[in-house]
């Protein structure tokens, strides 16, 4: 079988590996945001498709039989494109979508709808926020001339940034002890994060809980309502769904 996996996540790489092992012809697609991406096994293509029409053309030219959106829960545009291309081609789209984190006892979450609201809260309520939101939306925080920001991302940010800042360029995984130490060393007074879900980046949430630091939690966008045939919350469920012909 020929599959296209829209990737850029650990789950996408895990699913590609399982399907390649099962003898499938798998192409993983990456946006090309980072210069040295972690590459999945199988075939890899890199770069945008040119919107839903371009993605539709790609699927038809490839004769894709199984189409999986395993992108990050905050990658809204490519997921909307995938749903539209699925409708245009008639291919059943499987969305591999990890569940959101839920607060547990000891968490102090300040939930906000988007990054603009997170920035406003950080500016008005906190002095030393720790931003773990990637590098694409940092400009929301740039207007704050007073706060001291700790910013962690994989590659050097290019847009406007808050004036007082320390930028740490590093890629996870991170463990809870390391996250606690970092938050203490920089005396951060809140953590700012997207509700990405999954185990990979959860250590910072546990560290914030241990240190009784508030978390400004940006809620995730909705999945596209139409065009998805099946939502799988784990790699195993996505694998079962596509290999047992459930979609
Ligand atoms: P986005 O805003 O939804 O996508 C913007 C554009 O980038 C899309 O319209 C598409 O261009 C292209 N694109 C995105 N993902 C692609 C993919 N897997 N393959 C080919 N083209 C892709 O996405 P984003 O939030 O910038 O995320 C980009 C990638 O990073 C995604 O693959 C995502 O899984 C990964 N990622 C994102 C986050 C996050 O917090 N957003 C975190 C970790 C990993 P065209 O319209 O030209 O097709």
Boltz pocket constraint, residues with backbone or C-beta under 6 A from the ligand:
constraints:
  - pocket:
      binder: B
      contacts: [[A, 5], [A, 6], [A, 7], [A, 8], [A, 9], [A, 29], [A, 30], [A, 31], [A, 33], [A, 45], [A, 46], [A, 47], [A, 48], [A, 49], [A, 50], [A, 51], [A, 52], [A, 54], [A, 55], [A, 70], [A, 71], [A, 72], [A, 74], [A, 75], [A, 76], [A, 77], [A, 78], [A, 79], [A, 81], [A, 133], [A, 134], [A, 194]]
      max_distance: 6.0
